[in-house]
Amino acid sequence: MTDNVAGLARYTQSIVAHAETGPERDLYLRIKPGTDLDSCFKAWDADGQGILWINGGMFTYDLNP
């Protein structure tokens, strides 16, 4: 799936996830609008070009990167 296909699959909101613990690494993600960021959710990884399952409670987010 490419970024275009991710958009067609409704992963249209861009966010940056910052890890609360562990190595310092930001994830550049696309999520579906209305996603509950405190839950476990699916997101499109813009760097790795694939779907990730994110444990929402382990990250803080920038919603307007």
N, C-alpha and C positions, 0 to 999 in steps of 0.2 A: 504494500500500500504506500503510495506517495502522499505528499502533503495535499495534492488535489483530491485524491481519493478520500483522504481523511476528512476534508471539507465536505465532500459529498456524503460521507457517512455521519455528518452532523457534528464532528469534532471541530467546532468553529471558534471557541473562546480560547485565546492564548493566555497562559499563566506561567510564572516561574515558581518552582517549588524549591525551598531551601531546607536541607536536612537539619533536624533538631539535634540529632546525635550522629556519631560516626564521622566519616570523612567529609570534608567540606566539598560539596558538589552540588551545583544547581542543576535542576532538571527543567528544560524548556519543553513545556507540554501544551497540548491542545485538548480541551475537554468539551463535552456537550453542555450547552447552556442549562443552568439549573442543577448541575452536579453538586451533591452534598460533599463538601471538601473535608468534613469530619468523619466520613465513612470510608470504607474500602471501595475504590472506584477505578474504572478503566480510563486510561488517557493515552493519547497519541504522543510518543516521544519524538520531538522534532529532530533531535540529533541522531538517534538510532534508527529512525524511520520504522517504528513498530509500536504495537500496543503494549502498555505496561499496566499491571495492577498496582495501585498506589494505596498504601495504608495511610489515610489522610491525617491521622493524629500525630504522625511522625514528622510532619513538615509544617512550615509557615509558607505563606503564598504572597506573591505580588500579582494582583489581578489585572493590572494594566501595564505590562512590561513595555 
